[in-house]
Amino acid sequence: MDLTEKQLDSQVMYNGGFLEVLKDTVLLPDGSTSTREYITHPGAVAVLALLDNGNLVMERQYRYPLRREFIELPAGKIDGGEDILVTAQRELLEETGYVAREWIHLTTAWPCIGYADERMEYFLARGLTHQGSKLDDGEFLEVFELSLSEAIEWVRLGKISDSKSIVGLFWLDKVLNAGWSAPK
């Protein structure tokens, strides 16, 4: 059964530079039409920065849309045309002050498939050296260390609740404790 929906028309409902909201008319597999509203997003990276002592570099950051603080992995938006590894390296340095000697791409995940085309690229970074953070203007966060086991417990307790961090932490747990490797 072919489940493909064919775009018949597309309208930009909002363009804010970072996000664009579209409303498309689509032809459904049964021949009827419907509308699809969705957000286009440039994509992002999340970094599982593993210190030599086995702890992770984590962040506490206020997220305005939910009007609260979150405990998260270092992460950030892919700039237009930027290589995803370069994005990961840039974001780790900007937000945490660390550079890494070893980088492994773990996976790609799609966090919001019902309403956005955003993709999240996950990297494991090892061999960290601290050089000093270079936060973007208007960016405020606290950087701290957390063991993987404690981070997984914080997921269970709801202290870590954003999807990018949950996915990344579970991936890292499987890589370190269950023999998973990054897909080729």
C-alpha positions as CSV (number, residue, x, y, z in Angstrom):
1,M,0.0,0.0,0.0
2,D,1.4,3.4,-1.0
3,L,0.9,5.9,1.9
4,T,2.6,8.8,0.1
5,E,0.8,12.2,0.2
6,K,1.5,14.4,-2.8
7,Q,1.8,18.2,-2.3
8,L,-0.6,20.1,-4.4
9,D,-0.1,23.6,-3.0
10,S,2.0,25.3,-0.3
11,Q,1.6,28.6,1.5
12,V,4.1,30.2,3.9
13,M,2.0,31.2,6.9
14,Y,4.9,32.7,8.9
15,N,8.6,33.2,8.3
16,G,10.6,34.3,11.3
17,G,14.0,33.6,9.9
18,F,14.7,30.7,12.3
19,L,11.4,28.9,11.8
20,E,8.9,28.9,8.9
21,V,5.3,27.7,9.2
22,L,3.8,26.2,6.1
23,K,0.3,25.1,5.2
24,D,0.1,22.6,2.3
25,T,-2.8,21.1,0.4
26,V,-2.1,17.4,-0.2
27,L,-3.5,14.6,-2.2
28,L,-4.1,11.6,0.1
29,P,-3.6,7.9,-0.9
30,D,-7.4,7.5,-1.3
31,G,-7.6,10.4,-3.8
32,S,-9.1,12.9,-1.4
33,T,-7.4,16.1,-0.3
34,S,-6.4,17.5,3.1
35,T,-4.2,20.2,4.6
36,R,-0.9,19.7,6.5
37,E,0.5,22.5,8.7
38,Y,4.1,22.1,9.7
39,I,7.3,23.9,10.8
40,T,10.5,23.8,8.8
41,H,13.6,23.8,11.0
42,P,17.3,23.8,10.0
43,G,18.1,20.8,12.2
44,A,20.2,20.6,15.4
45,V,22.9,18.6,17.1
46,A,23.2,17.2,20.6
47,V,26.5,16.3,22.2
48,L,27.1,13.5,24.7
49,A,30.3,15.0,26.1
50,L,32.0,12.3,28.2
51,L,34.7,13.5,30.6
52,D,37.8,11.3,31.4
53,N,36.2,10.6,34.9
54,G,33.2,9.1,33.2
55,N,30.8,11.9,33.9
56,L,28.8,13.8,31.3
57,V,28.8,17.5,30.7
58,M,25.3,18.7,31.2
59,E,23.5,22.1,31.2
60,R,20.7,23.8,33.1
61,Q,18.9,26.3,30.9
62,Y,15.7,28.3,31.0
63,R,13.4,27.5,28.1
64,Y,11.0,30.4,27.4
65,P,8.2,28.5,25.6
66,L,7.6,26.3,28.7
67,R,8.6,29.1,31.2
68,R,10.9,26.8,33.2
69,E,14.4,25.4,33.5
70,F,15.5,22.2,31.9
71,I,18.5,19.9,32.4
72,E,19.8,19.1,29.0
73,L,22.7,17.9,26.8
74,P,24.7,20.6,25.1
75,A,23.0,21.2,21.8
76,G,22.3,23.8,19.1
77,K,21.0,24.7,15.7
78,I,22.8,23.7,12.4
79,D,23.7,26.9,10.5
80,G,22.8,26.9,6.8
81,G,25.2,24.7,4.9
82,E,27.2,23.9,8.0
83,D,28.7,20.3,8.4
84,I,27.0,18.6,11.4
85,L,30.4,17.8,13.0
86,V,31.4,21.4,12.8
87,T,28.1,22.4,14.4
88,A,28.6,19.9,17.2
89,Q,32.2,21.1,17.8
90,R,31.0,24.8,17.8
91,E,28.1,24.2,20.1
92,L,30.2,22.2,22.6
93,L,32.8,24.9,22.8
94,E,30.3,27.8,22.9
95,E,28.1,26.4,25.6
96,T,30.5,24.4,27.8
97,G,34.0,25.6,27.0
98,Y,35.1,22.1,26.0
99,V,36.8,20.8,22.9
100,A,37.0,17.1,22.2
101,R,39.8,14.9,20.6
102,E,37.4,12.2,19.5
103,W,34.0,12.5,17.8
104,I,31.6,9.7,17.0
105,H,28.2,10.3,15.2
106,L,25.7,8.1,17.0
107,T,22.4,8.5,15.2
108,T,19.9,10.9,13.7
109,A,16.4,11.2,15.3
110,W,13.3,13.1,14.3
111,P,11.8,14.6,17.5
112,C,8.6,16.2,16.1
113,I,7.5,14.2,13.1
114,G,3.8,15.2,13.4
115,Y,4.4,18.9,12.9
116,A,8.1,19.7,12.0
117,D,10.9,18.5,9.8
118,E,13.6,19.1,12.5
119,R,16.3,16.4,12.8
120,M,18.6,15.9,15.7
121,E,22.1,14.7,15.0
122,Y,23.7,12.9,18.1
123,F,27.5,12.9,18.7
124,L,29.6,11.3,21.4
125,A,32.6,13.5,22.3
126,R,35.6,12.1,24.2
127,G,39.0,13.3,25.2
128,L,37.7,16.7,26.5
129,T,39.8,19.7,27.3
130,H,38.3,22.8,28.8
131,Q,39.1,26.1,27.0
132,G,36.4,28.4,28.3
133,S,32.9,29.0,27.1
134,K,31.8,31.5,24.5
135,L,28.0,31.8,24.9
136,D,26.0,33.4,22.2
137,D,24.5,36.9,23.1
138,G,21.4,36.4,25.2
139,E,22.3,32.8,26.1
140,F,22.5,31.9,29.8
141,L,23.1,28.5,31.2
142,E,24.8,26.6,34.0
143,V,27.3,23.8,33.0
144,F,27.8,20.9,35.4
145,E,28.9,17.2,35.6
146,L,26.6,14.3,36.0
147,S,27.2,10.5,35.9
148,L,25.4,8.5,33.2
149,S,23.6,6.4,35.8
150,E,22.4,9.5,37.7
151,A,21.3,11.1,34.4
152,I,19.3,7.9,33.6
153,E,17.7,8.0,37.1
154,W,16.9,11.7,36.6
155,V,15.1,10.7,33.4
156,R,13.1,8.2,35.4
157,L,12.3,10.8,38.0
158,G,11.3,13.5,35.5
159,K,14.2,15.8,36.3
160,I,15.5,15.3,32.8
161,S,12.4,15.5,30.5
162,D,13.3,17.0,27.1
163,S,13.2,14.4,24.3
164,K,16.7,15.2,22.8
165,S,18.4,14.5,26.1
166,I,16.4,11.4,26.9
167,V,17.1,9.9,23.5
168,G,20.8,10.8,23.7
169,L,21.2,9.4,27.2
170,F,19.5,6.2,26.3
171,W,21.7,5.8,23.2
172,L,24.9,6.5,25.3
173,D,23.8,3.9,27.9
174,K,23.4,1.3,25.1
175,V,26.8,2.2,23.6
176,L,28.6,2.0,26.9
177,N,26.7,-0.8,28.6
178,A,25.1,-3.0,25.9
179,G,27.6,-3.0,23.1
180,W,25.7,-0.9,20.6
181,S,27.8,0.9,18.0
182,A,26.9,3.8,15.8
183,P,25.2,2.7,12.5
184,K,27.5,2.7,9.5
